[in-house]
Every structure is written in structure tokens, then in C-alpha cells.
Amino acid sequence: MRIETDTRQLIDDAAAVLGKTRTEFMVESARRQAVDVLLDQRLFTLDPERYDAFMRALDNPPAPGPKLKALLRRTPAWQK
């Protein structure tokens, strides 16, 4: 990986404080960040009132509109 000298030194210093190599530090940091990004996309919390509203919306979706009906009538690209 090509990185600026100052950034590489910062990473090396942080890795040394933890007794890790640059590679170990970067892989661990990247993995932690990847987990956080994915959890941000999959996990969310709501207060009880908003949770109830969310569940009502899931349990009572709106009726399909004309655009959705037209989409569902189309032949999927993988079947053409």
C-alpha cells in the first residue's frame, strides 16, 4: 500500500504502542472498521414508540401501485 511518510509513521507508532506490526495493526483496524460499516447498515435501535410504528408499517405495507404492478409483470432480464 502506498501511503505518505507521515501517515506511515503515525501507523507504525500506534502499532508499536500496541506491540503489533504495521500489517497486524492495519488489518485489525480495517477489520474493525469493516464490521462497524456493515453494522451501521444492518443494526439500528428505536425507542418503543418508533419501534411500534416501524412494526406497524412492516405489518401493513401499502397496496401495490401501478408502477410496482407493471414491474412485476415484466419478464426478468435473466429469463430473456
PDB file of N, CA, C and O in Angstrom:
ATOM      1  N   MET A   1       0.837  -1.157   0.000  1.00  0.00           N
ATOM      2  CA  MET A   1       0.000   0.000   0.000  1.00  0.00           C
ATOM      3  C   MET A   1       0.896   1.238   0.000  1.00  0.00           C
ATOM      4  O   MET A   1       1.864   1.316   0.755  1.00  0.00           O
ATOM      5  N   ARG A   2       0.567   2.179  -0.836  1.00  0.00           N
ATOM      6  CA  ARG A   2       1.354   3.410  -0.889  1.00  0.00           C
ATOM      7  C   ARG A   2       0.692   4.464  -0.014  1.00  0.00           C
ATOM      8  O   ARG A   2      -0.461   4.837  -0.230  1.00  0.00           O
ATOM      9  N   ILE A   3       1.432   4.933   0.965  1.00  0.00           N
ATOM     10  CA  ILE A   3       0.911   5.963   1.866  1.00  0.00           C
ATOM     11  C   ILE A   3       1.997   6.996   2.129  1.00  0.00           C
ATOM     12  O   ILE A   3       3.189   6.728   1.981  1.00  0.00           O
ATOM     13  N   GLU A   4       1.557   8.165   2.517  1.00  0.00           N
ATOM     14  CA  GLU A   4       2.510   9.232   2.805  1.00  0.00           C
ATOM     15  C   GLU A   4       3.388   8.851   3.998  1.00  0.00           C
ATOM     16  O   GLU A   4       2.969   8.100   4.879  1.00  0.00           O
ATOM     17  N   THR A   5       4.586   9.371   4.009  1.00  0.00           N
ATOM     18  CA  THR A   5       5.563   9.062   5.058  1.00  0.00           C
ATOM     19  C   THR A   5       5.004   9.393   6.446  1.00  0.00           C
ATOM     20  O   THR A   5       5.144   8.599   7.376  1.00  0.00           O
ATOM     21  N   ASP A   6       4.375  10.557   6.585  1.00  0.00           N
ATOM     22  CA  ASP A   6       3.825  10.953   7.890  1.00  0.00           C
ATOM     23  C   ASP A   6       2.745   9.979   8.354  1.00  0.00           C
ATOM     24  O   ASP A   6       2.687   9.618   9.529  1.00  0.00           O
ATOM     25  N   THR A   7       1.901   9.562   7.435  1.00  0.00           N
ATOM     26  CA  THR A   7       0.833   8.624   7.784  1.00  0.00           C
ATOM     27  C   THR A   7       1.406   7.271   8.161  1.00  0.00           C
ATOM     28  O   THR A   7       0.965   6.653   9.129  1.00  0.00           O
ATOM     29  N   ARG A   8       2.397   6.807   7.392  1.00  0.00           N
ATOM     30  CA  ARG A   8       3.040   5.525   7.708  1.00  0.00           C
ATOM     31  C   ARG A   8       3.691   5.571   9.085  1.00  0.00           C
ATOM     32  O   ARG A   8       3.612   4.608   9.847  1.00  0.00           O
ATOM     33  N   GLN A   9       4.328   6.680   9.398  1.00  0.00           N
ATOM     34  CA  GLN A   9       4.987   6.815  10.706  1.00  0.00           C
ATOM     35  C   GLN A   9       3.951   6.808  11.827  1.00  0.00           C
ATOM     36  O   GLN A   9       4.166   6.195  12.873  1.00  0.00           O
ATOM     37  N   LEU A  10       2.843   7.483  11.609  1.00  0.00           N
ATOM     38  CA  LEU A  10       1.769   7.505  12.611  1.00  0.00           C
ATOM     39  C   LEU A  10       1.256   6.089  12.862  1.00  0.00           C
ATOM     40  O   LEU A  10       1.064   5.681  14.008  1.00  0.00           O
ATOM     41  N   ILE A  11       1.040   5.350  11.785  1.00  0.00           N
ATOM     42  CA  ILE A  11       0.569   3.963  11.912  1.00  0.00           C
ATOM     43  C   ILE A  11       1.626   3.112  12.616  1.00  0.00           C
ATOM     44  O   ILE A  11       1.293   2.320  13.498  1.00  0.00           O
ATOM     45  N   ASP A  12       2.865   3.265  12.243  1.00  0.00           N
ATOM     46  CA  ASP A  12       3.940   2.498  12.891  1.00  0.00           C
ATOM     47  C   ASP A  12       4.030   2.813  14.383  1.00  0.00           C
ATOM     48  O   ASP A  12       4.214   1.914  15.205  1.00  0.00           O
ATOM     49  N   ASP A  13       3.899   4.086  14.723  1.00  0.00           N
ATOM     50  CA  ASP A  13       3.958   4.477  16.141  1.00  0.00           C
ATOM     51  C   ASP A  13       2.803   3.849  16.922  1.00  0.00           C
ATOM     52  O   ASP A  13       3.003   3.321  18.016  1.00  0.00           O
ATOM     53  N   ALA A  14       1.613   3.909  16.365  1.00  0.00           N
ATOM     54  CA  ALA A  14       0.449   3.326  17.037  1.00  0.00           C
ATOM     55  C   ALA A  14       0.595   1.810  17.160  1.00  0.00           C
ATOM     56  O   ALA A  14       0.273   1.233  18.199  1.00  0.00           O
ATOM     57  N   ALA A  15       1.076   1.177  16.108  1.00  0.00           N
ATOM     58  CA  ALA A  15       1.281  -0.273  16.140  1.00  0.00           C
ATOM     59  C   ALA A  15       2.301  -0.641  17.210  1.00  0.00           C
ATOM     60  O   ALA A  15       2.118  -1.612  17.945  1.00  0.00           O
ATOM     61  N   ALA A  16       3.367   0.133  17.294  1.00  0.00           N
ATOM     62  CA  ALA A  16       4.413  -0.148  18.288  1.00  0.00           C
ATOM     63  C   ALA A  16       3.872  -0.029  19.708  1.00  0.00           C
ATOM     64  O   ALA A  16       4.219  -0.833  20.573  1.00  0.00           O
ATOM     65  N   VAL A  17       3.037   0.951  19.949  1.00  0.00           N
ATOM     66  CA  VAL A  17       2.447   1.110  21.284  1.00  0.00           C
ATOM     67  C   VAL A  17       1.673  -0.148  21.674  1.00  0.00           C
ATOM     68  O   VAL A  17       1.660  -0.542  22.840  1.00  0.00           O
ATOM     69  N   LEU A  18       1.031  -0.769  20.691  1.00  0.00           N
ATOM     70  CA  LEU A  18       0.250  -1.984  20.960  1.00  0.00           C
ATOM     71  C   LEU A  18       1.060  -3.263  20.817  1.00  0.00           C
ATOM     72  O   LEU A  18       0.539  -4.361  21.015  1.00  0.00           O
ATOM     73  N   GLY A  19       2.348  -3.119  20.469  1.00  0.00           N
ATOM     74  CA  GLY A  19       3.189  -4.307  20.299  1.00  0.00           C
ATOM     75  C   GLY A  19       2.824  -5.106  19.057  1.00  0.00           C
ATOM     76  O   GLY A  19       2.946  -6.331  19.051  1.00  0.00           O
ATOM     77  N   LYS A  20       2.378  -4.426  18.005  1.00  0.00           N
ATOM     78  CA  LYS A  20       1.968  -5.096  16.765  1.00  0.00           C
ATOM     79  C   LYS A  20       2.821  -4.618  15.607  1.00  0.00           C
ATOM     80  O   LYS A  20       3.449  -3.562  15.672  1.00  0.00           O
ATOM     81  N   THR A  21       2.832  -5.403  14.561  1.00  0.00           N
ATOM     82  CA  THR A  21       3.474  -4.963  13.328  1.00  0.00           C
ATOM     83  C   THR A  21       2.519  -4.015  12.608  1.00  0.00           C
ATOM     84  O   THR A  21       1.335  -3.931  12.934  1.00  0.00           O
ATOM     85  N   ARG A  22       3.058  -3.311  11.630  1.00  0.00           N
ATOM     86  CA  ARG A  22       2.219  -2.420  10.823  1.00  0.00           C
ATOM     87  C   ARG A  22       1.077  -3.223  10.178  1.00  0.00           C
ATOM     88  O   ARG A  22      -0.078  -2.798  10.195  1.00  0.00           O
ATOM     89  N   THR A  23       1.412  -4.369   9.619  1.00  0.00           N
ATOM     90  CA  THR A  23       0.404  -5.196   8.954  1.00  0.00           C
ATOM     91  C   THR A  23      -0.678  -5.642   9.934  1.00  0.00           C
ATOM     92  O   THR A  23      -1.869  -5.533   9.643  1.00  0.00           O
ATOM     93  N   GLU A  24      -0.261  -6.144  11.096  1.00  0.00           N
ATOM     94  CA  GLU A  24      -1.245  -6.572  12.100  1.00  0.00           C
ATOM     95  C   GLU A  24      -2.155  -5.417  12.494  1.00  0.00           C
ATOM     96  O   GLU A  24      -3.373  -5.571  12.582  1.00  0.00           O
ATOM     97  N   PHE A  25      -1.549  -4.262  12.728  1.00  0.00           N
ATOM     98  CA  PHE A  25      -2.324  -3.089  13.133  1.00  0.00           C
ATOM     99  C   PHE A  25      -3.310  -2.679  12.048  1.00  0.00           C
ATOM    100  O   PHE A  25      -4.475  -2.408  12.339  1.00  0.00           O
ATOM    101  N   MET A  26      -2.854  -2.632  10.802  1.00  0.00           N
ATOM    102  CA  MET A  26      -3.711  -2.190   9.716  1.00  0.00           C
ATOM    103  C   MET A  26      -4.835  -3.182   9.441  1.00  0.00           C
ATOM    104  O   MET A  26      -5.973  -2.778   9.206  1.00  0.00           O
ATOM    105  N   VAL A  27      -4.527  -4.469   9.468  1.00  0.00           N
ATOM    106  CA  VAL A  27      -5.559  -5.477   9.226  1.00  0.00           C
ATOM    107  C   VAL A  27      -6.609  -5.427  10.338  1.00  0.00           C
ATOM    108  O   VAL A  27      -7.809  -5.458  10.065  1.00  0.00           O
ATOM    109  N   GLU A  28      -6.157  -5.351  11.580  1.00  0.00           N
ATOM    110  CA  GLU A  28      -7.086  -5.279  12.707  1.00  0.00           C
ATOM    111  C   GLU A  28      -7.945  -4.018  12.627  1.00  0.00           C
ATOM    112  O   GLU A  28      -9.153  -4.071  12.858  1.00  0.00           O
ATOM    113  N   SER A  29      -7.324  -2.891  12.301  1.00  0.00           N
ATOM    114  CA  SER A  29      -8.064  -1.630  12.190  1.00  0.00           C
ATOM    115  C   SER A  29      -9.067  -1.671  11.042  1.00  0.00           C
ATOM    116  O   SER A  29     -10.207  -1.229  11.189  1.00  0.00           O
ATOM    117  N   ALA A  30      -8.639  -2.202   9.902  1.00  0.00           N
ATOM    118  CA  ALA A  30      -9.522  -2.293   8.743  1.00  0.00           C
ATOM    119  C   ALA A  30     -10.684  -3.237   9.024  1.00  0.00           C
ATOM    120  O   ALA A  30     -11.818  -2.968   8.626  1.00  0.00           O
ATOM    121  N   ARG A  31     -10.402  -4.342   9.708  1.00  0.00           N
ATOM    122  CA  ARG A  31     -11.467  -5.298  10.037  1.00  0.00           C
ATOM    123  C   ARG A  31     -12.492  -4.661  10.970  1.00  0.00           C
ATOM    124  O   ARG A  31     -13.697  -4.807  10.767  1.00  0.00           O
ATOM    125  N   ARG A  32     -12.013  -3.957  11.988  1.00  0.00           N
ATOM    126  CA  ARG A  32     -12.909  -3.298  12.933  1.00  0.00           C
ATOM    127  C   ARG A  32     -13.787  -2.274  12.202  1.00  0.00           C
ATOM    128  O   ARG A  32     -14.992  -2.194  12.442  1.00  0.00           O
ATOM    129  N   GLN A  33     -13.175  -1.504  11.320  1.00  0.00           N
ATOM    130  CA  GLN A  33     -13.919  -0.500  10.563  1.00  0.00           C
ATOM    131  C   GLN A  33     -14.941  -1.166   9.643  1.00  0.00           C
ATOM    132  O   GLN A  33     -16.057  -0.667   9.499  1.00  0.00           O
ATOM    133  N   ALA A  34     -14.574  -2.284   9.020  1.00  0.00           N
ATOM    134  CA  ALA A  34     -15.499  -3.001   8.140  1.00  0.00           C
ATOM    135  C   ALA A  34     -16.713  -3.504   8.923  1.00  0.00           C
ATOM    136  O   ALA A  34     -17.844  -3.388   8.453  1.00  0.00           O
ATOM    137  N   VAL A  35     -16.486  -4.054  10.097  1.00  0.00           N
ATOM    138  CA  VAL A  35     -17.595  -4.511  10.942  1.00  0.00           C
ATOM    139  C   VAL A  35     -18.501  -3.336  11.295  1.00  0.00           C
ATOM    140  O   VAL A  35     -19.724  -3.457  11.223  1.00  0.00           O
ATOM    141  N   ASP A  36     -17.920  -2.208  11.674  1.00  0.00           N
ATOM    142  CA  ASP A  36     -18.721  -1.028  12.021  1.00  0.00           C
ATOM    143  C   ASP A  36     -19.558  -0.558  10.844  1.00  0.00           C
ATOM    144  O   ASP A  36     -20.735  -0.233  11.006  1.00  0.00           O
ATOM    145  N   VAL A  37     -18.961  -0.520   9.664  1.00  0.00           N
ATOM    146  CA  VAL A  37     -19.703  -0.082   8.472  1.00  0.00           C
ATOM    147  C   VAL A  37     -20.873  -1.006   8.204  1.00  0.00           C
ATOM    148  O   VAL A  37     -21.985  -0.548   7.943  1.00  0.00           O
ATOM    149  N   LEU A  38     -20.628  -2.310   8.268  1.00  0.00           N
ATOM    150  CA  LEU A  38     -21.701  -3.266   7.996  1.00  0.00           C
ATOM    151  C   LEU A  38     -22.782  -3.220   9.069  1.00  0.00           C
ATOM    152  O   LEU A  38     -23.968  -3.309   8.750  1.00  0.00           O
ATOM    153  N   LEU A  39     -22.399  -3.085  10.321  1.00  0.00           N
ATOM    154  CA  LEU A  39     -23.396  -2.989  11.383  1.00  0.00           C
ATOM    155  C   LEU A  39     -24.229  -1.722  11.237  1.00  0.00           C
ATOM    156  O   LEU A  39     -25.425  -1.732  11.528  1.00  0.00           O
ATOM    157  N   ASP A  40     -23.612  -0.635  10.791  1.00  0.00           N
ATOM    158  CA  ASP A  40     -24.363   0.599  10.574  1.00  0.00           C
ATOM    159  C   ASP A  40     -25.448   0.404   9.527  1.00  0.00           C
ATOM    160  O   ASP A  40     -26.462   1.102   9.539  1.00  0.00           O
ATOM    161  N   GLN A  41     -25.238  -0.541   8.623  1.00  0.00           N
ATOM    162  CA  GLN A  41     -26.214  -0.790   7.572  1.00  0.00           C
ATOM    163  C   GLN A  41     -27.265  -1.825   7.986  1.00  0.00           C
ATOM    164  O   GLN A  41     -28.306  -1.933   7.338  1.00  0.00           O
ATOM    165  N   ARG A  42     -27.012  -2.573   9.039  1.00  0.00           N
ATOM    166  CA  ARG A  42     -27.887  -3.686   9.406  1.00  0.00           C
ATOM    167  C   ARG A  42     -28.541  -3.559  10.773  1.00  0.00           C
ATOM    168  O   ARG A  42     -29.583  -4.168  11.016  1.00  0.00           O
ATOM    169  N   LEU A  43     -27.960  -2.797  11.649  1.00  0.00           N
ATOM    170  CA  LEU A  43     -28.443  -2.734  13.013  1.00  0.00           C
ATOM    171  C   LEU A  43     -28.833  -1.309  13.360  1.00  0.00           C
ATOM    172  O   LEU A  43     -28.036  -0.384  13.204  1.00  0.00           O
ATOM    173  N   PHE A  44     -30.026  -1.141  13.819  1.00  0.00           N
ATOM    174  CA  PHE A  44     -30.431   0.174  14.291  1.00  0.00           C
ATOM    175  C   PHE A  44     -31.359  -0.013  15.476  1.00  0.00           C
ATOM    176  O   PHE A  44     -32.022  -1.043  15.602  1.00  0.00           O
ATOM    177  N   THR A  45     -31.403   0.968  16.326  1.00  0.00           N
ATOM    178  CA  THR A  45     -32.249   0.884  17.508  1.00  0.00           C
ATOM    179  C   THR A  45     -33.276   2.003  17.458  1.00  0.00           C
ATOM    180  O   THR A  45     -33.027   3.084  16.924  1.00  0.00           O
ATOM    181  N   LEU A  46     -34.420   1.714  18.023  1.00  0.00           N
ATOM    182  CA  LEU A  46     -35.510   2.678  18.057  1.00  0.00           C
ATOM    183  C   LEU A  46     -36.093   2.730  19.460  1.00  0.00           C
ATOM    184  O   LEU A  46     -36.079   1.744  20.197  1.00  0.00           O
ATOM    185  N   ASP A  47     -36.606   3.904  19.811  1.00  0.00           N
ATOM    186  CA  ASP A  47     -37.327   3.965  21.076  1.00  0.00           C
ATOM    187  C   ASP A  47     -38.639   3.195  20.907  1.00  0.00           C
ATOM    188  O   ASP A  47     -39.046   2.948  19.772  1.00  0.00           O
ATOM    189  N   PRO A  48     -39.312   2.809  21.985  1.00  0.00           N
ATOM    190  CA  PRO A  48     -40.500   1.959  21.892  1.00  0.00           C
ATOM    191  C   PRO A  48     -41.588   2.501  20.960  1.00  0.00           C
ATOM    192  O   PRO A  48     -42.212   1.729  20.232  1.00  0.00           O
ATOM    193  N   GLU A  49     -41.819   3.797  20.974  1.00  0.00           N
ATOM    194  CA  GLU A  49     -42.868   4.369  20.129  1.00  0.00           C
ATOM    195  C   GLU A  49     -42.527   4.223  18.646  1.00  0.00           C
ATOM    196  O   GLU A  49     -43.376   3.837  17.843  1.00  0.00           O
ATOM    197  N   ARG A  50     -41.301   4.529  18.296  1.00  0.00           N
ATOM    198  CA  ARG A  50     -40.888   4.409  16.893  1.00  0.00           C
ATOM    199  C   ARG A  50     -40.797   2.945  16.465  1.00  0.00           C
ATOM    200  O   ARG A  50     -41.076   2.612  15.313  1.00  0.00           O
ATOM    201  N   TYR A  51     -40.412   2.089  17.381  1.00  0.00           N
ATOM    202  CA  TYR A  51     -40.370   0.660  17.064  1.00  0.00           C
ATOM    203  C   TYR A  51     -41.776   0.167  16.718  1.00  0.00           C
ATOM    204  O   TYR A  51     -41.962  -0.555  15.739  1.00  0.00           O
ATOM    205  N   ASP A  52     -42.755   0.556  17.521  1.00  0.00           N
ATOM    206  CA  ASP A  52     -44.132   0.150  17.250  1.00  0.00           C
ATOM    207  C   ASP A  52     -44.600   0.660  15.894  1.00  0.00           C
ATOM    208  O   ASP A  52     -45.251  -0.069  15.146  1.00  0.00           O
ATOM    209  N   ALA A  53     -44.270   1.914  15.574  1.00  0.00           N
ATOM    210  CA  ALA A  53     -44.654   2.476  14.275  1.00  0.00           C
ATOM    211  C   ALA A  53     -43.960   1.717  13.140  1.00  0.00           C
ATOM    212  O   ALA A  53     -44.570   1.447  12.106  1.00  0.00           O
ATOM    213  N   PHE A  54     -42.706   1.381  13.333  1.00  0.00           N
ATOM    214  CA  PHE A  54     -41.956   0.633  12.332  1.00  0.00           C
ATOM    215  C   PHE A  54     -42.590  -0.742  12.110  1.00  0.00           C
ATOM    216  O   PHE A  54     -42.764  -1.174  10.970  1.00  0.00           O
ATOM    217  N   MET A  55     -42.931  -1.419  13.192  1.00  0.00           N
ATOM    218  CA  MET A  55     -43.546  -2.741  13.076  1.00  0.00           C
ATOM    219  C   MET A  55     -44.913  -2.665  12.401  1.00  0.00           C
ATOM    220  O   MET A  55     -45.260  -3.535  11.602  1.00  0.00           O
ATOM    221  N   ARG A  56     -45.698  -1.619  12.722  1.00  0.00           N
ATOM    222  CA  ARG A  56     -46.998  -1.441  12.052  1.00  0.00           C
ATOM    223  C   ARG A  56     -46.805  -1.256  10.547  1.00  0.00           C
ATOM    224  O   ARG A  56     -47.556  -1.811   9.745  1.00  0.00           O
ATOM    225  N   ALA A  57     -45.801  -0.478  10.176  1.00  0.00           N
ATOM    226  CA  ALA A  57     -45.527  -0.257   8.751  1.00  0.00           C
ATOM    227  C   ALA A  57     -45.118  -1.566   8.064  1.00  0.00           C
ATOM    228  O   ALA A  57     -45.522  -1.816   6.929  1.00  0.00           O
ATOM    229  N   LEU A  58     -44.328  -2.392   8.734  1.00  0.00           N
ATOM    230  CA  LEU A  58     -43.946  -3.675   8.150  1.00  0.00           C
ATOM    231  C   LEU A  58     -45.135  -4.617   8.042  1.00  0.00           C
ATOM    232  O   LEU A  58     -45.270  -5.352   7.064  1.00  0.00           O
ATOM    233  N   ASP A  59     -45.994  -4.590   9.054  1.00  0.00           N
ATOM    234  CA  ASP A  59     -47.143  -5.487   9.064  1.00  0.00           C
ATOM    235  C   ASP A  59     -48.262  -5.031   8.127  1.00  0.00           C
ATOM    236  O   ASP A  59     -49.113  -5.834   7.744  1.00  0.00           O
ATOM    237  N   ASN A  60     -48.268  -3.757   7.760  1.00  0.00           N
ATOM    238  CA  ASN A  60     -49.338  -3.210   6.923  1.00  0.00           C
ATOM    239  C   ASN A  60     -48.756  -2.398   5.769  1.00  0.00           C
ATOM    240  O   ASN A  60     -48.911  -1.177   5.723  1.00  0.00           O
ATOM    241  N   PRO A  61     -48.091  -3.071   4.844  1.00  0.00           N
ATOM    242  CA  PRO A  61     -47.492  -2.321   3.738  1.00  0.00           C
ATOM    243  C   PRO A  61     -48.581  -1.707   2.861  1.00  0.00           C
ATOM    244  O   PRO A  61     -49.708  -2.202   2.840  1.00  0.00           O
ATOM    245  N   PRO A  62     -48.259  -0.642   2.142  1.00  0.00           N
ATOM    246  CA  PRO A  62     -49.248  -0.047   1.258  1.00  0.00           C
ATOM    247  C   PRO A  62     -49.579  -0.996   0.111  1.00  0.00           C
ATOM    248  O   PRO A  62     -48.782  -1.867  -0.238  1.00  0.00           O
ATOM    249  N   ALA A  63     -50.744  -0.820  -0.461  1.00  0.00           N
ATOM    250  CA  ALA A  63     -51.148  -1.634  -1.606  1.00  0.00           C
ATOM    251  C   ALA A  63     -50.219  -1.340  -2.777  1.00  0.00           C
ATOM    252  O   ALA A  63     -49.741  -0.214  -2.920  1.00  0.00           O
ATOM    253  N   PRO A  64     -49.958  -2.344  -3.618  1.00  0.00           N
ATOM    254  CA  PRO A  64     -49.089  -2.109  -4.777  1.00  0.00           C
ATOM    255  C   PRO A  64     -49.676  -1.045  -5.703  1.00  0.00           C
ATOM    256  O   PRO A  64     -50.863  -1.077  -6.029  1.00  0.00           O
ATOM    257  N   GLY A  65     -48.841  -0.118  -6.115  1.00  0.00           N
ATOM    258  CA  GLY A  65     -49.268   0.921  -7.045  1.00  0.00           C
ATOM    259  C   GLY A  65     -49.061   0.466  -8.475  1.00  0.00           C
ATOM    260  O   GLY A  65     -48.562  -0.635  -8.713  1.00  0.00           O
ATOM    261  N   PRO A  66     -49.438   1.300  -9.424  1.00  0.00           N
ATOM    262  CA  PRO A  66     -49.335   0.908 -10.845  1.00  0.00           C
ATOM    263  C   PRO A  66     -47.896   0.627 -11.294  1.00  0.00           C
ATOM    264  O   PRO A  66     -47.673  -0.259 -12.119  1.00  0.00           O
ATOM    265  N   LYS A  67     -46.922   1.367 -10.765  1.00  0.00           N
ATOM    266  CA  LYS A  67     -45.534   1.130 -11.174  1.00  0.00           C
ATOM    267  C   LYS A  67     -45.040  -0.227 -10.690  1.00  0.00           C
ATOM    268  O   LYS A  67     -44.355  -0.935 -11.428  1.00  0.00           O
ATOM    269  N   LEU A  68     -45.376  -0.593  -9.466  1.00  0.00           N
ATOM    270  CA  LEU A  68     -44.963  -1.894  -8.950  1.00  0.00           C
ATOM    271  C   LEU A  68     -45.660  -3.012  -9.713  1.00  0.00           C
ATOM    272  O   LEU A  68     -45.034  -4.021 -10.040  1.00  0.00           O
ATOM    273  N   LYS A  69     -46.936  -2.845  -9.999  1.00  0.00           N
ATOM    274  CA  LYS A  69     -47.669  -3.866 -10.763  1.00  0.00           C
ATOM    275  C   LYS A  69     -47.042  -4.057 -12.137  1.00  0.00           C
ATOM    276  O   LYS A  69     -46.886  -5.189 -12.595  1.00  0.00           O
ATOM    277  N   ALA A  70     -46.680  -2.955 -12.802  1.00  0.00           N
ATOM    278  CA  ALA A  70     -46.049  -3.047 -14.125  1.00  0.00           C
ATOM    279  C   ALA A  70     -44.691  -3.745 -14.022  1.00  0.00           C
ATOM    280  O   ALA A  70     -44.344  -4.570 -14.867  1.00  0.00           O
ATOM    281  N   LEU A  71     -43.936  -3.411 -12.993  1.00  0.00           N
ATOM    282  CA  LEU A  71     -42.630  -4.039 -12.801  1.00  0.00           C
ATOM    283  C   LEU A  71     -42.783  -5.547 -12.613  1.00  0.00           C
ATOM    284  O   LEU A  71     -42.018  -6.323 -13.186  1.00  0.00           O
ATOM    285  N   LEU A  72     -43.750  -5.960 -11.825  1.00  0.00           N
ATOM    286  CA  LEU A  72     -43.944  -7.386 -11.553  1.00  0.00           C
ATOM    287  C   LEU A  72     -44.445  -8.149 -12.776  1.00  0.00           C
ATOM    288  O   LEU A  72     -44.289  -9.368 -12.846  1.00  0.00           O
ATOM    289  N   ARG A  73     -45.038  -7.456 -13.730  1.00  0.00           N
ATOM    290  CA  ARG A  73     -45.500  -8.110 -14.959  1.00  0.00           C
ATOM    291  C   ARG A  73     -44.362  -8.307 -15.962  1.00  0.00           C
ATOM    292  O   ARG A  73     -44.482  -9.122 -16.877  1.00  0.00           O
ATOM    293  N   ARG A  74     -43.265  -7.573 -15.801  1.00  0.00           N
ATOM    294  CA  ARG A  74     -42.142  -7.663 -16.742  1.00  0.00           C
ATOM    295  C   ARG A  74     -41.419  -8.990 -16.599  1.00  0.00           C
ATOM    296  O   ARG A  74     -41.371  -9.575 -15.516  1.00  0.00           O
ATOM    297  N   THR A  75     -40.861  -9.453 -17.696  1.00  0.00           N
ATOM    298  CA  THR A  75     -40.026 -10.651 -17.666  1.00  0.00           C
ATOM    299  C   THR A  75     -38.644 -10.250 -17.175  1.00  0.00           C
ATOM    300  O   THR A  75     -38.039  -9.334 -17.731  1.00  0.00           O
ATOM    301  N   PRO A  76     -38.126 -10.920 -16.135  1.00  0.00           N
ATOM    302  CA  PRO A  76     -36.794 -10.562 -15.629  1.00  0.00           C
ATOM    303  C   PRO A  76     -35.728 -10.738 -16.718  1.00  0.00           C
ATOM    304  O   PRO A  76     -35.846 -11.611 -17.578  1.00  0.00           O
ATOM    305  N   ALA A  77     -34.703  -9.912 -16.672  1.00  0.00           N
ATOM    306  CA  ALA A  77     -33.627  -9.946 -17.670  1.00  0.00           C
ATOM    307  C   ALA A  77     -32.988 -11.327 -17.760  1.00  0.00           C
ATOM    308  O   ALA A  77     -32.604 -11.754 -18.849  1.00  0.00           O
ATOM    309  N   TRP A  78     -32.866 -12.027 -16.647  1.00  0.00           N
ATOM    310  CA  TRP A  78     -32.212 -13.339 -16.667  1.00  0.00           C
ATOM    311  C   TRP A  78     -33.089 -14.432 -17.295  1.00  0.00           C
ATOM    312  O   TRP A  78     -32.621 -15.550 -17.511  1.00  0.00           O
ATOM    313  N   GLN A  79     -34.364 -14.111 -17.590  1.00  0.00           N
ATOM    314  CA  GLN A  79     -35.237 -15.090 -18.235  1.00  0.00           C
ATOM    315  C   GLN A  79     -35.444 -14.770 -19.720  1.00  0.00           C
ATOM    316  O   GLN A  79     -36.157 -15.491 -20.419  1.00  0.00           O
ATOM    317  N   LYS A  80     -34.824 -13.697 -20.195  1.00  0.00           N
ATOM    318  CA  LYS A  80     -34.982 -13.318 -21.616  1.00  0.00           C
ATOM    319  C   LYS A  80     -34.025 -14.091 -22.469  1.00  0.00           C
ATOM    320  O   LYS A  80     -34.003 -13.916 -23.688  1.00  0.00           O
TER     321      LYS A  80
END
